[in-house]
Amino acid sequence: MSLRSSSSSSSLAQCPVLSAPVDNQDVHKKDDGETDDDIIAELGYVVVYRRVFRSLGNMCMVLALTSPLSAILITASYQIRYAGYWGLSWGWMIPNVLMLPEVLAIAELASSMPVNGSFYWWAGALAPPAWSHAVSFITGWMNVMTMFASTASFAYAVASSLSYGVTIALPDLIWTNAQVMALSLAVVLIWSAMMTLRLERIAFVYITMAVLILVQALMLILGLPITHAIQHRPFASAQAVFGEYSNASDWGPAVAVPYSWFGALWVNSAWMVPVYVSEETQHASQEIPKSLFYTFAATAASGLVVCLLFAFCIPDMAAVAADPSGYPLFTIVFDHLGTAASLTLFSMVVPVGFISGSGTLLTYASQIAAFARDGGVPWPERMASVHPRLNLPLHALGLLATGTGLVLLIALSPTASAIIYSLSVVASLVTFLIPIGFRLGAGNRWVPGPWSLGRWSLPIHAVAVVTQLYLITMECFPPERAWTAGTFNYNFALTVGAFLVAGGFYGGMGRKTYRGLDMEALEAWRRRHHADRAGHPG
């Protein structure tokens, strides 16, 4: 994160809390002698972050944030209900293949423009100049609203898994929706408290959590099939796991099959968060693309192992699909390992979820602070300021926690919660899609970074647009053909609503108060890079 430089005549550059020194270790030269800090300065900002993360730290942060094992335990009901065995095998592999073009496209964007603003910034830089101001503001506010909803849904998922585990241990305890929401708010407060650590210590915490996640996964990977064999339970055949399709919903395969992919799309959805901390990452132009690949591949591979493990340990898929709890894999674990061993395993899973989820606050707050430096949110001087010791934008963090709390309070009604959490799904995919789409027609506005797709850049971005549009369309179908107001899928309506709200903000205040990207600095940066490439065509 950085502020506008003095060349942009912004008052933000005079804010004393932002005059954090840059250590010698924060200067990282690329092959052409240019540093990532040089890029930040060229684009019109003052460097204020210490570069703490490397690709390993970013990967550990994402693995800690996603916690593939616990996430699959929560979301596998999609795979099982809509496709049975096929959902646990192909229902995991196909969506990860479909996401690959998006991973490649965003990796290339991150290498080209390694700034914390990421999606709103890339959209503004690649859009036609006449559109840049409006496009970047609207994209930025859609992103802010989805960050509120996404953090709320993540906290709710952690609280729900905890309440379910407690209910298994104490069957007489019945949780009300208000109690789960209160527990979700407590989760957000714990995450906020973690942010009082220096960023260097937070990075160490995420590495520790990633190690614990590996230990948990190994316990389950070894314990479940061994127990299954000791108890003389029959294993499912490979023919069934990879070839048997069953659908317990009232949708036909055209809708049910894509619905079976949503568990994988949700679990492997945090691979892009390293782009939000580009300016806290060493050698960002090269390390961020590697981080994206490592995290995406690690989550995809580990998730496949977990899904196949459970699939082979399910001899009767119809019985599992009919599980009344809504968490069939939890039931399988308790049925195999017994209450004591299962609670021991989950006693490790729950603290990891409590702690690891703080990564949403860390990365999203950096995004809000980046948007604030361009005047995108109220009180931009405060929201963009970075605490010099903690290396964190505390005011932006407070805004994110407050917005998340409001979402959780509004969602006290089960129907309201379903509506609000829908905002974090399609709207976020649209936010990612905007800069990828503008890349297709950017022409000379595009400057390749150290990691580039070369001649494959435009085709891969085009494929990413097509696949994402398809997934967005399928995400808008309700979970049941015979839907009600409580079960309807509000993704499309909420996405349109978020767009209209962001557009209203732009018309009401953004047109006058939003500074937007420094277009003169951006154009000078492009001219220099194009001249360098012309002088060194190799």
C-alpha positions as CSV (number, residue, x, y, z in Angstrom):
1,M,0.0,0.0,0.0
2,S,1.1,3.5,-0.7
3,L,-0.1,7.0,-0.9
4,R,-0.2,9.5,-3.7
5,S,3.3,11.0,-4.2
6,S,3.9,14.7,-3.9
7,S,3.8,14.9,-7.7
8,S,0.1,14.2,-7.5
9,S,-0.3,17.2,-5.2
10,S,-2.3,15.1,-2.7
11,S,-2.7,16.1,0.9
12,L,-2.4,12.5,1.9
13,A,1.4,12.6,1.4
14,Q,1.6,15.0,4.3
15,C,0.0,12.6,6.8
16,P,2.8,12.0,9.4
17,V,1.7,8.5,10.4
18,L,2.5,7.4,6.9
19,S,6.1,8.4,6.8
20,A,7.3,4.9,7.6
21,P,10.9,4.4,6.6
22,V,11.7,1.8,4.0
23,D,14.4,-0.7,5.2
24,N,17.2,-1.6,2.8
25,Q,15.9,-5.1,2.7
26,D,12.7,-3.8,1.2
27,V,14.4,-2.8,-2.1
28,H,14.1,-5.7,-4.5
29,K,15.6,-5.3,-8.0
30,K,14.3,-7.2,-11.0
31,D,16.5,-8.2,-13.9
32,D,16.3,-4.8,-15.5
33,G,17.4,-3.0,-12.3
34,E,13.8,-1.7,-11.6
35,T,12.4,-2.5,-8.2
36,D,8.7,-3.0,-7.2
37,D,9.0,0.1,-5.1
38,D,10.1,1.9,-8.3
39,I,6.9,0.8,-9.9
40,I,4.8,2.1,-7.0
41,A,6.6,5.5,-7.2
42,E,6.2,5.7,-11.0
43,L,2.5,5.1,-10.7
44,G,2.2,8.2,-8.4
45,Y,2.3,6.8,-4.8
46,V,4.6,6.9,-1.8
47,V,5.8,3.5,-0.5
48,V,4.8,3.0,3.2
49,Y,4.6,-0.8,3.7
50,R,7.5,-3.0,4.7
51,R,7.7,-6.0,2.4
52,V,7.2,-8.9,4.7
53,F,5.7,-11.7,2.7
54,R,7.3,-14.1,0.3
55,S,5.6,-16.8,-1.8
56,L,5.8,-19.3,1.1
57,G,4.2,-16.9,3.5
58,N,1.5,-16.1,1.0
59,M,0.8,-19.7,0.3
60,C,0.6,-20.5,4.0
61,M,-1.8,-17.6,4.5
62,V,-4.1,-18.9,1.8
63,L,-4.0,-22.5,3.1
64,A,-4.6,-21.3,6.6
65,L,-7.5,-19.1,5.3
66,T,-9.1,-21.8,3.2
67,S,-8.4,-24.8,5.5
68,P,-9.4,-27.3,2.8
69,L,-10.2,-30.1,5.1
70,S,-12.6,-28.3,7.3
71,A,-14.1,-26.3,4.3
72,I,-14.8,-29.6,2.4
73,L,-16.5,-31.0,5.5
74,I,-18.9,-28.1,5.4
75,T,-19.4,-27.8,1.6
76,A,-19.3,-31.4,0.4
77,S,-23.1,-31.6,0.7
78,Y,-23.3,-29.8,-2.7
79,Q,-21.2,-32.6,-4.4
80,I,-23.0,-35.4,-2.7
81,R,-26.6,-34.1,-3.1
82,Y,-26.3,-33.1,-6.8
83,A,-24.0,-35.8,-8.1
84,G,-23.2,-38.4,-5.6
85,Y,-19.9,-40.3,-6.1
86,W,-19.4,-38.4,-9.4
87,G,-19.6,-35.1,-7.5
88,L,-16.8,-36.1,-5.1
89,S,-14.5,-37.0,-7.9
90,W,-15.3,-35.1,-11.2
91,G,-17.3,-32.5,-9.3
92,W,-14.0,-31.5,-7.7
93,M,-11.7,-31.9,-10.7
94,I,-13.8,-30.2,-13.4
95,P,-14.3,-26.8,-11.6
96,N,-10.7,-26.6,-10.7
97,V,-9.8,-27.1,-14.4
98,L,-12.4,-24.4,-15.4
99,M,-10.8,-22.0,-12.9
100,L,-7.3,-22.4,-14.3
101,P,-7.6,-19.7,-17.1
102,E,-8.7,-17.2,-14.5
103,V,-5.7,-18.1,-12.3
104,L,-3.4,-17.6,-15.3
105,A,-5.1,-14.3,-16.2
106,I,-4.9,-12.8,-12.7
107,A,-1.3,-13.9,-12.3
108,E,-0.4,-12.0,-15.4
109,L,-2.3,-8.9,-14.2
110,A,-0.6,-9.1,-10.8
111,S,2.9,-9.3,-12.4
112,S,2.2,-6.4,-14.7
113,M,0.7,-4.1,-12.0
114,P,1.8,-5.2,-8.5
115,V,-0.3,-2.8,-6.6
116,N,-2.7,-3.5,-3.6
117,G,-5.6,-2.0,-5.4
118,S,-5.6,-5.0,-7.7
119,F,-9.0,-5.5,-9.3
120,Y,-10.4,-1.9,-9.2
121,W,-7.0,-0.6,-10.1
122,W,-6.4,-3.0,-13.0
123,A,-9.9,-2.2,-14.3
124,G,-9.2,1.5,-14.2
125,A,-5.8,1.1,-15.9
126,L,-7.1,-1.2,-18.7
127,A,-10.4,0.5,-19.4
128,P,-10.6,3.2,-22.1
129,P,-9.4,6.5,-20.5
130,A,-12.8,8.1,-20.7
131,W,-14.3,5.2,-18.7
132,S,-11.5,4.8,-16.2
133,H,-12.8,7.1,-13.5
134,A,-16.2,5.5,-13.3
135,V,-15.1,1.9,-13.9
136,S,-12.5,1.9,-11.2
137,F,-14.8,3.6,-8.6
138,I,-17.8,1.2,-9.3
139,T,-15.5,-1.8,-9.3
140,G,-13.9,-0.7,-6.1
141,W,-17.3,-0.2,-4.3
142,M,-18.6,-3.5,-5.5
143,N,-15.5,-5.1,-4.1
144,V,-15.9,-3.3,-0.8
145,M,-19.5,-4.6,-0.4
146,T,-18.5,-8.1,-1.3
147,M,-15.7,-8.0,1.2
148,F,-18.2,-7.1,3.9
149,A,-20.4,-10.0,2.9
150,S,-17.5,-12.4,2.3
151,T,-16.0,-11.8,5.7
152,A,-19.4,-12.2,7.3
153,S,-20.0,-15.5,5.5
154,F,-16.6,-16.8,6.5
155,A,-17.1,-15.9,10.1
156,Y,-20.5,-17.5,10.0
157,A,-19.0,-20.7,8.5
158,V,-16.5,-20.9,11.3
159,A,-19.2,-20.3,13.9
160,S,-21.5,-22.9,12.3
161,S,-18.8,-25.6,12.3
162,L,-18.0,-24.9,16.0
163,S,-21.7,-25.0,17.0
164,Y,-22.2,-28.3,15.1
165,G,-19.2,-29.8,16.8
166,V,-20.5,-28.7,20.2
167,T,-23.9,-30.1,19.4
168,I,-22.4,-33.5,18.7
169,A,-20.6,-33.4,22.1
170,L,-23.7,-32.0,23.9
171,P,-26.8,-33.3,22.0
172,D,-29.2,-31.5,24.3
173,L,-27.7,-28.1,23.3
174,I,-29.8,-26.4,20.6
175,W,-28.3,-23.3,19.0
176,T,-30.6,-20.5,17.9
177,N,-29.8,-18.4,14.8
178,A,-29.2,-15.4,17.1
179,Q,-26.6,-17.4,19.1
180,V,-24.8,-18.5,16.0
181,M,-24.7,-14.9,14.8
182,A,-23.4,-13.8,18.2
183,L,-20.7,-16.4,17.9
184,S,-19.9,-15.1,14.5
185,L,-19.4,-11.6,15.9
186,A,-17.1,-13.0,18.5
187,V,-15.0,-14.6,15.7
188,V,-14.7,-11.2,14.0
189,L,-13.6,-9.7,17.3
190,I,-10.9,-12.4,17.8
191,W,-9.7,-11.8,14.2
192,S,-9.5,-8.0,14.9
193,A,-7.5,-8.6,18.1
194,M,-5.0,-10.6,16.1
195,M,-4.3,-7.6,13.9
196,T,-2.6,-5.9,16.9
197,L,0.4,-8.1,16.1
198,R,3.2,-6.9,13.9
199,L,2.7,-8.1,10.3
200,E,5.9,-10.1,10.6
201,R,4.4,-12.0,13.6
202,I,1.1,-12.5,11.8
203,A,3.0,-14.1,8.9
204,F,4.6,-16.6,11.3
205,V,1.1,-17.4,12.7
206,Y,-0.1,-18.3,9.3
207,I,2.9,-20.6,8.7
208,T,2.1,-22.3,12.0
209,M,-1.6,-22.7,11.1
210,A,-0.6,-24.2,7.7
211,V,1.5,-26.8,9.5
212,L,-1.4,-27.6,11.8
213,I,-3.7,-28.0,8.8
214,L,-1.2,-30.5,7.3
215,V,-1.2,-32.5,10.6
216,Q,-5.0,-32.5,10.7
217,A,-5.2,-33.7,7.1
218,L,-2.7,-36.5,7.7
219,M,-4.7,-37.6,10.8
220,L,-7.8,-37.9,8.7
221,I,-6.2,-39.3,5.6
222,L,-4.6,-42.1,7.6
223,G,-7.2,-42.6,10.3
224,L,-10.4,-42.8,8.1
225,P,-9.4,-45.7,5.7
226,I,-7.6,-47.6,8.4
227,T,-10.6,-47.5,10.7
228,H,-12.9,-48.3,7.8
229,A,-10.8,-51.4,7.1
230,I,-10.6,-52.5,10.8
231,Q,-14.3,-52.2,11.1
232,H,-14.7,-54.5,8.0
233,R,-16.7,-51.9,6.1
234,P,-16.8,-52.4,2.3
235,F,-15.0,-49.8,0.2
236,A,-16.7,-48.3,-2.8
237,S,-15.2,-49.4,-6.2
238,A,-13.2,-47.1,-8.5
239,Q,-15.9,-47.7,-11.1
240,A,-18.5,-46.2,-8.7
241,V,-16.4,-43.3,-7.5
242,F,-15.5,-42.1,-10.9
243,G,-18.5,-43.3,-12.9
244,E,-21.6,-43.4,-10.8
245,Y,-23.8,-40.3,-11.0
246,S,-26.8,-39.8,-8.7
247,N,-28.9,-36.7,-8.2
248,A,-30.9,-36.2,-5.0
249,S,-32.3,-32.8,-6.1
250,D,-35.3,-32.0,-8.3
251,W,-33.1,-30.4,-11.0
252,G,-32.0,-32.3,-14.1
253,P,-28.3,-32.9,-14.9
254,A,-27.9,-29.6,-16.8
255,V,-28.3,-27.7,-13.6
256,A,-27.5,-30.3,-11.0
257,V,-24.0,-31.1,-12.4
258,P,-22.8,-27.5,-12.3
259,Y,-24.3,-27.2,-8.8
260,S,-22.1,-30.1,-7.7
261,W,-19.1,-27.9,-8.6
262,F,-20.0,-25.1,-6.2
263,G,-18.3,-26.8,-3.2
264,A,-15.0,-26.8,-5.0
265,L,-15.5,-23.2,-6.2
266,W,-16.1,-22.1,-2.7
267,V,-13.3,-24.0,-1.1
268,N,-10.7,-23.1,-3.7
269,S,-11.7,-19.4,-3.8
270,A,-9.0,-17.7,-1.7
271,W,-6.1,-18.4,-4.1
272,M,-6.2,-14.7,-5.3
273,V,-5.8,-13.0,-1.9
274,P,-2.0,-12.6,-2.3
275,V,-2.7,-9.9,-4.9
276,Y,-4.3,-7.8,-2.1
277,V,-0.9,-7.7,-0.3
278,S,1.3,-7.1,-3.3
279,E,2.9,-4.1,-1.7
280,E,3.8,-6.1,1.4
281,T,5.4,-8.9,-0.7
282,Q,9.0,-9.1,-1.6
283,H,9.7,-9.3,-5.3
284,A,6.0,-8.9,-5.9
285,S,6.1,-8.9,-9.7
286,Q,7.5,-12.4,-9.6
287,E,6.4,-13.8,-6.2
288,I,2.7,-13.0,-6.5
289,P,2.2,-15.1,-9.7
290,K,4.1,-18.0,-8.0
291,S,2.0,-17.6,-4.9
292,L,-1.2,-17.8,-6.9
293,F,-0.1,-21.0,-8.6
294,Y,1.2,-22.6,-5.4
295,T,-1.9,-21.9,-3.4
296,F,-4.3,-22.9,-6.2
297,A,-2.5,-26.1,-6.9
298,A,-2.0,-27.0,-3.2
299,T,-5.7,-26.5,-2.4
300,A,-6.8,-28.3,-5.6
301,A,-4.6,-31.3,-4.9
302,S,-5.2,-31.6,-1.2
303,G,-8.9,-31.2,-1.7
304,L,-9.0,-34.0,-4.3
305,V,-7.3,-36.3,-1.9
306,V,-9.8,-35.6,0.8
307,C,-12.8,-35.9,-1.6
308,L,-11.6,-39.2,-3.0
309,L,-10.8,-40.5,0.5
310,F,-14.4,-40.0,1.6
311,A,-15.8,-41.3,-1.6
312,F,-14.1,-44.7,-1.3
313,C,-15.2,-44.9,2.4
314,I,-18.9,-44.5,1.4
315,P,-20.5,-47.8,0.5
316,D,-24.0,-46.5,0.4
317,M,-24.2,-43.0,-1.2
318,A,-28.0,-42.8,-1.0
319,A,-27.9,-43.1,2.8
320,V,-25.2,-40.4,3.0
321,A,-27.1,-38.0,0.6
322,A,-30.2,-38.3,2.9
323,D,-28.2,-37.2,6.0
324,P,-30.5,-34.8,7.9
325,S,-27.7,-32.8,9.5
326,G,-26.6,-31.1,6.3
327,Y,-23.0,-32.0,7.0
328,P,-22.8,-35.7,5.8
329,L,-18.9,-35.8,6.0
330,F,-19.0,-34.8,9.6
331,T,-21.4,-37.7,10.3
332,I,-19.0,-40.1,8.5
333,V,-16.1,-39.0,10.6
334,F,-18.0,-39.4,13.9
335,D,-19.4,-42.8,12.7
336,H,-15.9,-44.1,11.9
337,L,-13.7,-42.6,14.6
338,G,-16.2,-42.4,17.4
339,T,-17.0,-39.4,19.5
340,A,-13.8,-39.1,21.5
341,A,-11.4,-39.3,18.6
342,S,-13.6,-37.1,16.4
343,L,-13.8,-34.4,19.0
344,T,-10.0,-34.6,19.4
345,L,-9.6,-34.0,15.6
346,F,-12.2,-31.2,15.6
347,S,-10.7,-29.6,18.6
348,M,-7.7,-28.9,16.4
349,V,-9.8,-27.9,13.4
350,V,-11.9,-25.2,15.2
351,P,-9.0,-23.2,16.6
352,V,-7.3,-23.1,13.2
353,G,-10.5,-21.7,11.7
354,F,-10.8,-19.2,14.4
355,I,-7.3,-17.9,13.9
356,S,-6.8,-18.5,10.2
357,G,-9.8,-16.5,9.1
358,S,-8.1,-13.4,10.3
359,G,-6.5,-13.4,6.9
360,T,-9.7,-12.0,5.5
361,L,-9.4,-8.9,7.6
362,L,-5.7,-8.5,6.8
363,T,-6.0,-8.8,3.0
364,Y,-9.3,-7.1,2.6
365,A,-8.3,-4.1,4.8
366,S,-5.2,-3.6,2.5
367,Q,-7.6,-3.5,-0.4
368,I,-9.9,-0.9,1.3
369,A,-6.8,1.2,2.2
370,A,-5.6,1.1,-1.4
371,F,-9.0,2.3,-2.6
372,A,-8.9,5.1,0.1
373,R,-5.6,6.4,-1.2
374,D,-7.4,7.3,-4.4
375,G,-10.3,8.9,-2.5
376,G,-12.7,6.0,-3.0
377,V,-14.1,5.9,0.5
378,P,-15.0,8.5,3.1
379,W,-12.2,9.9,5.4
380,P,-9.6,8.8,2.9
381,E,-6.6,10.2,4.9
382,R,-7.5,8.0,7.9
383,M,-8.6,5.0,5.9
384,A,-5.4,5.0,3.8
385,S,-3.0,5.5,6.8
386,V,-0.7,2.7,7.7
387,H,0.5,2.1,11.3
388,P,4.3,2.3,11.1
389,R,5.0,-0.4,13.7
390,L,2.2,-2.8,12.9
391,N,2.5,-2.3,9.2
392,L,-1.3,-2.4,8.9
393,P,-4.0,0.0,7.9
394,L,-5.9,0.0,11.2
395,H,-8.7,2.5,10.2
396,A,-9.5,0.4,7.1
397,L,-9.5,-2.6,9.3
398,G,-12.0,-1.0,11.6
399,L,-14.2,-0.1,8.7
400,L,-14.1,-3.7,7.4
401,A,-14.9,-5.1,10.9
402,T,-17.7,-2.7,11.4
403,G,-19.2,-3.4,7.9
404,T,-18.9,-7.2,8.6
405,G,-20.7,-6.8,12.0
406,L,-23.5,-4.9,10.4
407,V,-24.0,-7.6,7.8
408,L,-24.1,-10.2,10.6
409,L,-26.7,-8.2,12.6
410,I,-28.9,-7.7,9.5
411,A,-28.7,-11.4,8.9
412,L,-30.4,-12.5,12.1
413,S,-33.3,-13.8,10.0
414,P,-32.4,-17.1,8.2
415,T,-34.0,-15.7,5.0
416,A,-32.0,-12.5,5.4
417,S,-28.8,-14.3,6.0
418,A,-29.3,-16.4,2.8
419,I,-29.9,-13.2,0.8
420,I,-27.0,-11.2,2.2
421,Y,-24.5,-14.1,1.9
422,S,-25.4,-14.4,-1.7
423,L,-23.8,-11.1,-2.3
424,S,-20.3,-12.5,-1.7
425,V,-20.7,-15.1,-4.5
426,V,-21.5,-13.7,-8.0
427,A,-20.6,-10.1,-7.2
428,S,-17.1,-11.1,-6.4
429,L,-16.8,-13.2,-9.6
430,V,-18.0,-10.1,-11.6
431,T,-15.4,-8.0,-9.8
432,F,-12.7,-10.4,-11.0
433,L,-14.1,-10.5,-14.5
434,I,-14.1,-6.8,-15.1
435,P,-10.3,-6.3,-15.5
436,I,-9.9,-9.6,-17.3
437,G,-12.5,-8.5,-19.8
438,F,-10.9,-5.0,-20.3
439,R,-7.5,-6.7,-20.9
440,L,-8.9,-8.1,-24.2
441,G,-9.3,-4.7,-25.7
442,A,-6.5,-2.8,-23.9
443,G,-4.1,-2.6,-26.8
444,N,-1.2,-0.3,-25.9
445,R,-2.7,0.2,-22.4
446,W,-1.3,-3.2,-21.6
447,V,2.2,-3.5,-20.2
448,P,3.5,-7.1,-19.7
449,G,5.2,-7.8,-16.4
450,P,8.2,-10.2,-15.7
451,W,5.7,-13.1,-15.7
452,S,3.8,-13.0,-19.0
453,L,1.6,-15.3,-21.0
454,G,3.1,-13.9,-24.3
455,R,1.1,-14.8,-27.4
456,W,-1.3,-16.9,-25.3
457,S,-2.3,-13.9,-23.2
458,L,-5.4,-12.8,-25.2
459,P,-6.7,-16.4,-25.8
460,I,-6.4,-17.3,-22.1
461,H,-8.1,-14.1,-21.0
462,A,-10.9,-14.8,-23.5
463,V,-11.3,-18.4,-22.2
464,A,-11.4,-17.0,-18.7
465,V,-14.2,-14.6,-19.6
466,V,-16.3,-17.3,-21.2
467,T,-15.8,-19.8,-18.3
468,Q,-16.5,-17.2,-15.7
469,L,-19.7,-16.0,-17.5
470,Y,-20.9,-19.6,-17.6
471,L,-20.2,-20.2,-13.9
472,I,-21.8,-16.9,-13.0
473,T,-24.9,-17.9,-14.9
474,M,-25.1,-21.3,-13.2
475,E,-24.6,-19.7,-9.8
476,C,-27.8,-17.8,-10.3
477,F,-30.0,-20.9,-10.4
478,P,-32.0,-21.6,-7.2
479,P,-30.9,-24.8,-5.4
480,E,-34.3,-26.4,-6.0
481,R,-36.6,-26.2,-9.1
482,A,-39.6,-25.8,-6.7
483,W,-38.1,-22.8,-4.9
484,T,-39.7,-20.5,-2.3
485,A,-38.9,-17.0,-1.1
486,G,-36.7,-18.6,1.6
487,T,-34.8,-20.9,-0.8
488,F,-34.6,-18.7,-3.9
489,N,-31.1,-17.8,-5.2
490,Y,-30.7,-14.1,-4.8
491,N,-27.2,-13.9,-6.4
492,F,-28.3,-12.2,-9.6
493,A,-30.6,-9.7,-7.8
494,L,-27.9,-8.9,-5.2
495,T,-25.3,-8.4,-7.8
496,V,-27.4,-6.0,-9.8
497,G,-28.3,-4.3,-6.6
498,A,-24.6,-3.9,-5.7
499,F,-23.9,-2.5,-9.1
500,L,-26.7,0.0,-8.8
501,V,-25.6,1.1,-5.3
502,A,-22.0,1.5,-6.5
503,G,-23.3,3.5,-9.5
504,G,-25.4,5.6,-7.2
505,F,-22.4,6.3,-5.0
506,Y,-20.5,7.4,-8.1
507,G,-23.2,9.8,-9.3
508,G,-23.8,11.1,-5.8
509,M,-20.2,11.7,-4.6
510,G,-17.6,9.8,-6.6
511,R,-17.8,11.9,-9.7
512,K,-16.7,14.9,-7.6
513,T,-14.6,13.4,-4.7
514,Y,-12.9,10.4,-6.2
515,R,-9.5,11.2,-7.5
516,G,-9.0,7.9,-9.3
517,L,-5.8,6.7,-10.8
518,D,-3.0,9.1,-11.6
519,M,-3.5,8.9,-15.4
520,E,-0.5,11.1,-16.2
521,A,1.8,8.9,-14.2
522,L,0.2,5.8,-15.6
523,E,0.7,6.9,-19.2
524,A,4.3,7.9,-18.5
525,W,5.0,4.5,-17.0
526,R,3.5,2.9,-20.2
527,R,5.5,5.0,-22.5
528,R,8.8,4.1,-20.7
529,H,8.0,0.4,-20.8
530,H,7.0,0.4,-24.4
531,A,10.2,2.3,-25.3
532,D,12.3,-0.2,-23.3
533,R,10.6,-3.1,-25.1
534,A,11.2,-1.5,-28.5
535,G,14.9,-1.0,-27.6
536,H,15.2,-4.6,-26.2
537,P,12.8,-6.7,-28.4
538,G,14.3,-9.9,-27.0
